[in-house]
Amino acid sequence: MKSIINTLTEIPIFSSLKEEHLNELLLIANKKQYRKNEIIFHEGDPGNVLFIIISGSVKIALNDSDGKESILNILCENDYFGEMSLVDGVFRSATVSAIEDTIAFLIHREKFINLIKEHTDIVLNMVAILCRRLRKTNEKVANLSFFDAYGKVAKILLDLIEVKGVKDNNQIILDLPLSRQEMASMSGITRMTLSRILNEFQIRGCLKIEGKKITIFDEAILKREVL
């Protein structure tokens, strides 16, 4: 099993820190476990904590007045969230919940501000990650606007491969802690449409569906749908 220090070195915002500084980080972080489906915080909650995912994964979502959920992002091991409210002091802009059993390190605002004053590389790393997330958001807006339903499903699968895919010989395994409704929410389509298109991809030999597990045999088919 990897040590906590080795895990921290794999987290992009802390990748430039030396081991002695990572040990300092451990002294100011609180470890917390969340069960599957547990709400970590709600949209509108005060935000004074940064969350660093050590294991597991979470979804970031918005809910309308009717309770309909729109999933903005899925974050996994070695990623972080909660930085926006931490920096600007505004209430939480989305609801975050664990989609599987998850362990996170929590760093309170005052301690984090002191940390980045001493280690400015953390700020530069955060800015780089923020830029990547903004690009992803722009891509998602474009996908919802210009892709047909096949393109939307293909893009979501490709995005999930990027964060949760496990390569096994010539195939990619997606063992997803997501329901079909959650995948449909990410794609901006109905659950029925999602299921129909997944079945069509299966018939075409692109993938195989076994419960929540999806095995991708031909990633090129998905990539052609988003050209």
N, C-alpha and C positions, 0 to 999 in steps of 0.2 A: 504494500500500500504506500502511495506517495505521502511524503511528509507535508504538513501544512505549508511550510516554507516553499517547497517545490511547487505546490499548487499555486501559491501567490505569485511566483515568478512567471507563471503561464497566463496571468491576468494582465491584459495589455496596459492598463493604466499604471500598474506597479512594476512593469518589466524592467525599468531602468534603475530600480532601487537595489542597493547592495543588501546582503543577507542581514547585516547588523540593523539596517533601517527597516527591513521586513519584520525583524523581531520587535522593533519599536511599534510597528503597525499592529502586531498581535496584542500588544499591551493595551491598545486603545479600542480594540474591536470586541464586540460581544457576539458570541456564536448563538444562533437560534435555529430551531427546526420548525418546519411547517409541513403539515400533512396535506395530502392531495386534496384539492378544492378549497383549501383554507384561504380566506381573504387576508392578504398582507396589509394592504391599506385601501381605502375607498377614495374615489374622486372627491375632492373638496376637503379632505383631511389636512390638517397642518403638516408641513413637511420639514423635519429637522434631522432626518437620518438618511445616510447612504447605505444601500444594500448591495453586497457583493456575493454573487452566487458561487458557492463552493461545490455543490452537487445539486442535481435536479433541474427543473425548468419552471418558468412562470409565463403567464400571459398578461399582456397589458391591453386593457379594453375600455371602451366607452359604452355607456348604456343610455338609451333614450328614455323619454317619459313613459313609454309603454313597456320598458324593461328589455327591449331588443338590444342585443349585444353586438358591438362591432369590435373585432380584435385587431389591434394596431400592430402588435409585434409579439413574437415569441423569443424569450431570452433564456439561455442555457448556461451551463457550467462555464466559469471564467468570465462571465459578463456582469454588468452591474446596472442598477436603476435607482431612481430617486434623486438624481443629481440636480435636476432642474429646480425643484423646490428648495433644495439645500443651498443653492447659489443665490436665487432671486428672492427667497422668502415667501413666495406665493403658494397658495394651497395646492395640493396634489391635483394634477391635470387629468389623471386617469385612475382606474381601479386596477390593482395588481393582485393576482391570486396564483397559488401554486397549482400546476397541472399534474404534478406528481410529487411524491415526498421530496422535500427540498431543504437543503442546509445553506444558510447565508450568514455572512459576517455583517454586523451592523456597526456603523461608525457615526456618532453624533456630530452635528454641524460644527460646534465649537472645536472639537478635537480634529475634525477633518480640515477646517480652515487653518489651524496651527500646523497641520501636517504639510499642506501644500505651500505654506509660507516657507517652510524649510526645504521642500523638494519641489521646485517649480516644474521639473520634468513631468510630474503628474498632471499638471494643468495642460501642458502641450499634448500629452497622450489623450486626455479627455477631449480636447478640441478636435484632434484627429478622428476620434471615434464619433463625436457629435457630427462631424462632416459626413462620415459614412452613413450614419443614421438618417441624416437629412436627405442624402441621395436616395436611400432606400424608400423614404417617404415619398419623394418625387416620383420614383419609379412606380410606387403603388398607385398614386393618383393617375398616372398615365395608363397603367394597366386597367384600372377600373373604367377609364374613359374610352380606350381604344381597342382593347382585346375583346374577342368574343368569349363565350363561356369556356370553350376548349382552351383558349390561351390563358384565361384566368386560373383554371385548375392546374394547367401545366406550370404556370409561374409559381403558384403556391407550392407545388411539389418540388420544384427546383430550389425554392427558398428553404424548404424544410430539409432537403438533402444537404444544403450548405451548413445548417446548424445541427441537424440530428442524424444525418446519413452515416451509415457504417458500410464501408466497402468490403465485400466478401467475394474474392476472385473477380468475375466479370459482372457482378451484380451489386446493387446497393440496397441495404436493408433500412427501412424506415419503421422503427417500432415506436409508434406515436402514442403519447398519452393524451391524444386529442379525440374528441367525438367527431362524427361526421358533421354535426351542426356547427361545431367550432371551426372546422375546416371550411365549411360553407360561408361562415361569417368572415373569415379571412379573405375569401375569394370574392365576396360581394354578390353571391348567387344563392339560390335556395338549396336546401339539403337534398331535395329530390333531383335537382339538376346536377349537383355534385355527384350523387350516387350513379346517375345515368352515365355521366362522362367517365367516371372511374371504371365502370363496367365496360364501356366502349374501349377504353385504353387497354383493359385486360384482354378483350377479344382480339385486339390488334397485336397482342404479344408484347406490349410495352411493359406491363407490370402484372403482378399477382396480388390479390387481396386475401388476407387471412385475418379476419377480425380487424383490429386496429393496426396490424402489421401489414406494410406494403413493401413488396420486393420489386425493385425496378430492374428490368432486364435490358431495356433499350432507352437510355437517357436521351439519345439523339432525337427520338420521336417527340419528347417533351420540348426539347430546344427548338425544333422546327415550328412548333405551335406558337412560339413567342417571337418569331422573326418578323 
